[in-house]
C-alpha cells in the first residue's frame, strides 16, 4: 500500500507569545485558516514551525491540537527534527495514538555527519519502532542525501515511503522522480520552483510558500493539474517575486508576518530568531499585494 498523500501540505507555523510560549488559541485559528483554503493536508512541527525549538511535550501538544482541529478533514504529517535515533523514536512514539498519516523526519542536523550506513541504520530503527510511514526531509546541507541514497532507502526500508526534496537543485528532483519506487512519493520544497516541480510530476509540496500562501499554492496545483501552463507560468513569476521578498535567515518570522497580513494572527518567532524587519515587511507587503490575486 502506497503513501496516501498528495497536493499542497503546508508546514504550519507555530505562533509564540512574547515569553516564548505556544499560543494555542492562535494555532487553532491558523489551522482553520489553512483548511478554509482547501489544502490537501497539514504538517505541524517542521522547519517553518520552528520544530527544532520544541520540547517533546510541546511537540506532542501541537499534534494533539492539530488532530482535534482537523478532525479527519485532511491528513496530518508530523514534522520531527531530531539529532538522535533515540529522540526521533521517542517523538514518534509520543504521537502514535493520534491519526497521523506520516512522519516528516530530517537526517541529523548538528555538526557531525553520519556516513551512509549509519543514516540507513537511523531510518531503519525508526521505521521498525513505529508503524507510521516516514517521509525523509532532505534539507540538511552538510548531511544532504543524494538521489541514489534516497532511492535505496525507499527500496530497502518499507517504512520509508517518501522524500521531501529541498534546496534549489531541480535536477535532483527530476532524478528522484525518475527513480522513485512504486507507491512512494516525492514532495517539493524547492520554493522558488514549485511550478516546475509540479510540471515535472512531483506528488505535491510541503514547503514554506504553502505555509505563507496556502490558497495561492492550491490554485497553482489545480492549475498545473488542469494543464493550463500559460496561467501557471504567470503565477510562478508572481510567486517567485514573493519568495525573493520573504526568504531570509528569519524565514519563519517572515512567514508569520505574511499570514498576519492576511488577517490571521500568526504570533511571534521564538527567541533568538529576530522578528521581521521594517525593510523586510515593506518588501513582503509589495509582493503579497501582487501574488494574492491568485488566491484560491
DRENRODREN-538008 format. One record per residue: x, y, z of N, C-alpha, C, O, CB in turn. Coordinates in steps of 0.2 Angstrom, whole numbers, plus 5000, padded with zeros to 4 digits. Glycine has a CB too. Layout:
// DRENRODREN-538008
XYZXYZXYZXYZXYZ ...
END
This chain:
// DRENRODREN-538008
500449945000500050005000500450065000500950075004499550005006 500350114995500750174995500550225000500050225003500750194988 500950275000500850335004500250375001500250404996501450385005 499650385005499050415003499150495004498750515008498450385006 499550525001499650595002499850624995500250604991500250615007 499550684994499650724988499450794988499050804992499350684981 499750834984499550904984499850954988500450944990498750904985 499551004991499851054995499751045002499151045005499551124993 500351035006500351015013500751075016501351065017500550945014 500451125019500851175022501151155028500851125032500351235023 501851175029502151165036501951215040502251275040502951155035 501451205045501151255049501651295053502151265056500651235053 501651365053502051395058501751385065501151365066502051475056 502151405070501951395077501951465080502451495081502451345081 501351485082501351555085501551555092501351515096500551585085 502051595093502351605100502151675103502051725099503051595100 502051675110501951735113502551775114503151745113501551725120 502551835117503151875119503651835123504251845123502951935122 503351795128503851755133504051685130504351645133503451745139 503851675123504051615120503651555121503751495119504751595123 503051565124502551505125502151495118502051545114502051525131 501951435117501451425112500851455113500451445118501451345110 500551495108499951525108499451475105499351475099499851595104 499151435109498651385107498051405103497851385098498451335113 497751465106497151495103497351515095496951505091496851545107 497951545095498151575088498351515084498151515078498751615089 498551455086498751405082498151365080498051345074499151355086 497551365084496951335081496651375076496451345071496451335087 496651445076496451485071496851475065496651485059496451555073 497551465066497951455060497751395056497751395050498651455062 497651345060497451285056496751295052496751265047497351225061 496351325055495651345052495851385045495551375040495151375056 496251435046496451475040496651435034496551445029497051525042 497051385036497351335031496851295028496751285022497951295033 496351265032495851225030495351255025495051235021495451195036 495251325027494751365023495051375016494651395011494651435027 495751365015496051375009496051315005496351304999496751405009 495751265007495651195004496351155003496451124998495351204997 496751165008497451125007497251055008496751035010497851155013 497751015005497650945005497950905011497950845011498050914999 498250945016498550915022498850965026498951025023499050855020 499150955032499451005036500050965039500050905040499051035041 500651005040501250975043501451025049501851065047501750965038 501251015055501551045061502251025063502350965061501051045067 502651065066503251035068503851045064504451015066503150975071 503751065058504351075053504751135054504751165059504051065046 505151145049505651205049505251265050505451315054506151205043 504751275046504351335046503951345053503851405055503851335040 503851285056503551285063504051295068503851285074503151225063 504651305067505251315072505251245076505351255082505151375076 505151195072505151125076505751115080505751075084504951075071 506351145078506951125081506951155088507451135092507551155077 506551205090506451235096506051195101505951215107506351305096 505651155099505051125103505351065107505751025105504551095098 505151065113505251015118504750955115504350965112505051025125 504850895118504450835116503750845118503250825115504750775119 503650875124502950895127502650945122502050935121503050915134 502950995120502651045116502551015109501951025106503151105115 502950975106502850935100502250895101501750895096503450895098 502150855106501550815107500950855107500450845104501650775113 500950915111500350955112500150985105499550985104500551015117 500651005101500451035094500150985090499650995087501051065091 500350925090500050865086499350855089498850845085500450805087 499250855096498550845098498050895096497550885094498650835106 498350955097497851015094497751005087497151015085498251085096 498250995083498150985076497550925074497150935070498750965072 497650875078497150815077496450835078496050825075497450755081 496450875084495750895086495450945081494850945080495750925093 495850995079495551045074495451015067494951035064496051105074 495850975065495750945058495250895058494850895053496450915056 495150855063494550815064494450765058493950755056493950855066 495050745055494950695049494850735043494750695038494450655051 494850795043494650835036495250825031495050815025494550905038 495850825033496450815029496950775033496950775039496750885026 497450745029497950705033498450755036498550815035498350665027 498750725042499250765046499950725045499950665045499050765053 500450775043501150745043501450785049501450845050501450765036 501750745053502050765059502850775058503150735056502050715065 503050845059503750855057504150845063504050865069503850935056 504650795062505150785068505850805066506150785061505150705069 506150855070506850875069507250855075507150875080506850955068 507650805074508050775079508750765078508950755072507650715081 509150755083509850745082510050675084510650665084510250795086 509650635086509750565088509250515086508650535086509950565095 509450455085508950405083508450395089507850385088509250335082 508750395095508350385101507750445102507250425103508750385108 507950505101507550555102506950555096506350565097507850625101 507150545090506750535084506150485086505550495085507050515078 506450425088505950375090505450395096504850375096506350305092 505750425101505350445107504850495104504250495107505750475112 504950545100504450585097503950555093503350565094504850645093 504150505089503650465085503150425090502550425089504050425080 503450395095503050355099502550405103502050385105503450315104 502750465105502350515109501750525105501250555108502750575110 501750525099501150535095500850475091500350485087501250595090 501050415093500750355090500050345091499750305087501150295092 499750375096499050375097498550415093497950415093498850385105 498950465089498550505085498450485078498850445076498850575086 497950515074497850495067498350535063498150575059497150505065 499050515063499550545059499650505053499850445053500150555063 499650535047499750495041500450475039500650425036499450535035 500950525042501650515040502050555045501850605048501750535033 502650535045503150575049503650605044503950575040503550535054 503750675045504250705041504850715045504850745050504050775038 505450675043505950675048506650695044506750675039506050595050 507050745047507650765044508150715046508150675051507850835047 508750705042509350675044509550715050509350775051509850675038 510050695054510350735059510650795057510950795051510850695064 510550845061510750915058511250955062511451005060510150955058 511550925067512050955071512750945067512750915061512150935078 513250975069513950975066514150915063514450905057514451005070 514050855066514450795064513950755060513350745061514550755071 514250725054513850695049513950615049514550595049514050725042 513450575050513450505050513650485043513450525038512850475053 513950435042514050405035513450375032512950375036514650355035 513450355026512850325023512550265027511950265027512950305016 512950225029512750165033512350185039511850155041513250115034 512650235043512450255049511750285048511250285052512850305053 511650325043511050355041510550305039509950315041511150405035 510750255036510250195034510050165041509450145041510650145030 510450155045510350125052509850165056509350145059510950105056 509950235055509550285059508750275056508350265060509750355057 508650275050507950275047507750205048507050195048507950295040 508150145048507950085049507650075056507050045057508450035047 508050095061507750095068507150125069506650105072508350115072 507050185066506450225067505850195064505350185067506550295064 505950165058505350135054505150075057504650045057505550125047 505650035061505449975064505149985071504849945073506149935065 505250045074505050065080504350085080503950075085505450115084 504050115075503450145074503050125068503450115063503450225075 502450115068502050095062501750155059501150155057501550045064 502150205057501950265054502450275048503050285049501950325058 502150285042502650295036503050365037502850405040502250305030 503650355035504150415035504250445028504450415023504850385038 504250515029504550555023505150585025505150625030503950605021 505750575022506350595024506350675021506250685015506950555021 506550715025506550785024507350805022507750815027506350835030 507450805016508150815014508350885013508250915008508250775007 508550915019508650985019509351005022509551065021508151015023 509650965026510250975030510850985025511050935022510350925035 511151045024511651055019512251005020512550985015511851125019 512450995026513050955027512950885028513350845030513450985033 512250865028512050795028511550785022511050755024511850775035 511750805016511250805011511250735007511850715005511450865006 510750705007510650635004510650644996510250684994510150595007 511050604993510950604985510450564983510150524987511650584982 510150574977509650534974509750454975509250424977509450544967 510350434973510450354974510350334981510050284982511150344972 510550374986510550354993509750354995509550314998510950404997 509450404993508750414995508250354991507850324995508450484992 508450344985508050284982508250214985507750174986508250284974 508850214987509050154991508650144998508350094999509750144993 508550205001508150195007507450185006507150145010508250265011 507150205001506450194999506350114997505850084999506250234994 506850094993506850024991506949974997506649924997507350014986 507449985001507649935006507249945013507249895017508349945008 506950005014506550015020505850025019505650085017506850075025 505349975020504649985018504350045021503850075019504349925020 504650065027504350115031504550185028504150235030504550115038 505050195024505250255021504850255014504950225010505950255020 504350305014503850305009503850365005503450375000503150285011 504250415007504350475003504950515004505250505009503650515005 505050565000505550615001505350685000504950694996506150594996 505550725005505350795004506050825001506450835005505050835010 506050844995506650874992506750944993506350984990506750844985 507250964996507351044997507951064993508151024989507451055005 508151124995508751154991508451174984507951164982509351114991 508951214980508751244974508851204968508751224962509051304973 509151134968509351104963508751054960508651004963509951054964 508451084954507851044952508150984948507750934947507551094947 508750974946509050914943508950854948508750804946509750924941 509050874955509050814960508250794960508150734961509250844967 507850844960507150824960506950784954506550734955506650894960 507150804948507050764942507350694943506950644941507350794936 507950684945508250624946507850574951507750514950508950624948 507650604956507150574961506550544958506350484959507050614967 506250594954505550574951505650514946505250474945505250634948 506250514943506450464938506550394941506350344938507050484934 506750394947506950334950506550314956506650264959507650324952 506050354958505650344964505250274964504950264959505150394966 505350234969504950164969504250174968503950224971505150124975 503850124965503150124965502850134972503050094977502850064961 502350174973502050184979502350234983502050254988502050124983 502950254982503250314986503150384982502950384977504050294986 503250434986503050504984503650544985504150534989502450524988 503750594980504250644981503850714981503450734977504650644974 503950754987503650814988504250874987504750864989503350824995 504050924984504450984983504451034988503951054991504251014976 505151044991505251104995505651154992506051194995505451085002 505651154985506051204981505651264980505351264974506351164974 505651304985505151354985505151404978504551424976505151404991 505751414976505751464970505451424964505351464959506451484969 505451364964505251324958504651274959504651214957505851284955 504151294963503551254964503251234957503051174956503051284969 503151284953502851274946503251214943502951164940502751334942 503851224942504251174939504251114942504251054938505051204938 504251104948504151044952503551004950503550944949504251054959 502951044950502351014949502350994941502050934940501751064950 502651034937502651014930503050954929502850914924502951074926 503550944933503950884932503650814935503850764934504650894935 503150824939502750774941502850764949502650704951502950714938 503050814952503150804960502450784962501950814960503350864963 502350744968501750724970501450774975500850764977501850664974 501750834976501450884980502050924983502650924981501050854986 501850964988502351014991502251014998501651025000502351084988 502751015002502751035009503351085010503951065010502850975014 503151155010503651205009503451265012502851275014503851215001 503951315013503751375016503251415013502851445016504451415017 503251415006502751465002502051435004501651485005502951454995 501951375004501251355006501051375013500451385014501151285005 501551375017501451395024501151475024500751485028502051395028 501451515020501351585019500751595015500351645016501851625017 500651555009500151575004499751505002499851484997500451604998 499451475007499151415006498651415000498651374996498751385012 498251475000497751474994498051484987497851454982497251534995 498551524987498951534981499251464978499251454972499451584981 499551434983499851364981499351314979499451274974500251344987 498751314982498251264980498051284973497951244969497651274985 497951354972497751374965498251354960498151334954497651454965 498951364961499451334957499451264956499451244950500151354960 499351224961499251154960498751134955498751094951499251114967 498151164957497551154952497651174945497451134941496951184955 497951224944498151254938498551204934498451194928498451324938 499151184937499551134934499251064932499251044927500151124938 498851044937498450984936497950984930497850934927498150964942 497751044929497251054923497551074917497251074912496751124925 498251074917498651084911498651154908498851164902498351034906 498551204912498551274910499251304912499251334917497951314913 499751284908500351304909500551384907500951414910500851264905 500151414903500151484902500051524909500351564911499751504896 499451504912499251534918499751514924499951564928498551514920 499951454924500451434929501051464929501351484934500551354928 501351484923501951524922501851594924502351624928502151524915 501251624923501151684926501151684933501451734937500451714923 500851634936500851634944501551624946501751654951500351574946 501951584943502651564945503051634946503351644951502951524940 502951674941503351744941503151784947503551814950503251784935 502551784949502251824955502551784961502751824966501551834955 502451724961502651684967503451684968503651684974502451614967 503851684963504551694964504751764966505151764971504851684957 504351814964504451884967504351884975504651914978504051934963 503751844976503651844984504151804987504351824993502951804985 504451754985504951714988505551754989505851754994505051644984 505751794984506351834985506251884990506751904993506451864978 505651904991505551954997505451925003505651955008504851984995 505251865004505151835011505751795013505851785019504551785010 506251765009506751725011507251765015507451825014507151695005 507551735020508051765025508151715030507851665031507751835027 508651735034508851695040508351685045508251645049509551715043 507851735045507251735049506651715046506151745047507251805053 506751675041506151655037505451635041504951665039506351595032 505551595046504851585049504551645052503951655052505051535055 504951695054504651755056504351795050503751825051505251805059 504651795045504351825039503751785036503251815034504851825033 503651725037503051685035502551705040501951715038503151605036 502651715046502151735051501951805049501351825050502451735058 502351855047502151915045501651915039501151955039502751965044 501851875035501451865029500751845030500251865028501751815024 500651795035500051765037499651815041499051825040500151705041 499951855045499651905049499351965045498851985046500151935054 499751975039499552025035498852005031498552045028500052045030 498751945031498151915028497551905033497051885031498251845025 497651935039497151935043497051875048496651875052496451935040 497651835049497651785053498251795058498851785055497651715050 498151805064498751825068499151765069498951705072498451845075 499751765067500251705067500751705073501151665073500551695061 500751755077501151765083501851785081501951815076501151695086 502251775086502951795086503451735084503251675086503151835092 504051745082504551695082504851685089504751725093505151715077 505151625090505451605096506151635097506551615092505351535098 506351665102506951695103507451635102507351585105507051735109 508051655099508351715097508151735090508451785088509051715098 507751705087507551725080507251795080506851815084507051675077 507551845076507351915076506651915072506551875067507851955073 506251965074505651975070505752005063506352025062505152015074 505252005059505352035053505552115053505252145057504652035049 506052135050506252205050505752245046505352225042506952215047 505852315047505452355043505552355036505052355032505552435045 506152345034506352335027506052275024505852275018507152345026 506152215028505852155025505052165025504752135020506052095030 504752195029504052195029503852235023503352225020503752235036 504152295021503952335016504052295009503552295005504452395015 504552245009504652205003504052155002503752144997505352175003 503952125008503352075009502752105007502352075003503352045016 502552165009501952195008501852205000501252194997501852265012 502352224997502352244990502252174986501752174982502952274987 502652124987502552064984501852024985501551994981503152014986 501652034992501052004994500452034990499951994988500952015001 500452094989499852134986499752104979499252094976499952204985 500352084975500352064969500151984969499651964965500952064965 500451944973500351874972499651854975499351804973500851834976 499351894979498651874982498151874977497551854978498451914988 498251904971497751904966497651834963497151814960497951944960 498051784965497951714963497651674968497651614968498651684960 497551704974497251664980496651624978496151654975497151714986 496651564980496051524979495451544983494951514982496251454980 
END
